[in-house]
Amino acid sequence: MSVDDPGYDFWLFDLDGTLVDAEWSYTRNVFDRVGDRIGRTFTDREAEVIWHGLGGSRDATLRAWGIDPDPFWTAFHDVEDPTARAEATYLHDDAADLVSALAAEVPVGVVTHCQSFLADPVVGHLDIGDWFDAFVSCTPELGWKPDPRPVYHAIERLGLDPAEPGRGVLAGDGASDVGAAWNAGLDGIHVERHSPSRRGRCVLADRRVSSFAELPTGRFGADTSADRGPSAATGTPGEPHSGS
């Protein structure tokens, strides 16, 4: 399977950092309030790293900073305001162009770490719910990307057999998105909304772009002229958080 040929049977996307993002003022306010609760001030850079997962595993990053992830995430979710977040969230233009075109041609779904109490208001506020045939928020029971189980669940909700779903792709802004794609036997597209120098690493993927506008134009429907076997790619477990 080649991402140079956009003939996929279905597409899956990450949400935060991929299709949408929150205004910086909202992010900064969240980390100020979390810091007040746990007694630790966060710099702008630290807030950016955790919010966007720039350092890889957020839990590992927190531990490296001497912060226990469990009370951090408890405080994080307690201070998040679903309405305020939805109002501060905007849709990336390149994502809107791609997904709206895909939605008219093939099944489209979302697999996100963003919890449903935050994701649902965002989708409603942006009025993009009708773009998606499946929308899956990861949970401790379902698993966190790069675990393939949330991807399998999304495939099932598209009405497909996860064991033989056809040609599919998952696009996201993090290594865990590509890992989840590969672990589920799909292609992985990495959209780099931040420079590798800010991320501190390059994310391996079947295709890497800085905008979805760089993907080939033309048809997006099924093409069974090529096939790809399942990947043995693995990744580190994800963690509960409000984005990606």
Helices and strands as residue ranges (DSSP letters): E 10-13, E 20-22, H 24-38, H 44-52, H 58-64, H 69-79, H 82-88, E 89-91, H 93-103, E 108-112, H 116-126, G 129-131, E 134-137, H 149-157, E 168-172, H 175-183, E 187-191, H 196-199, E 207-209, G 212-214
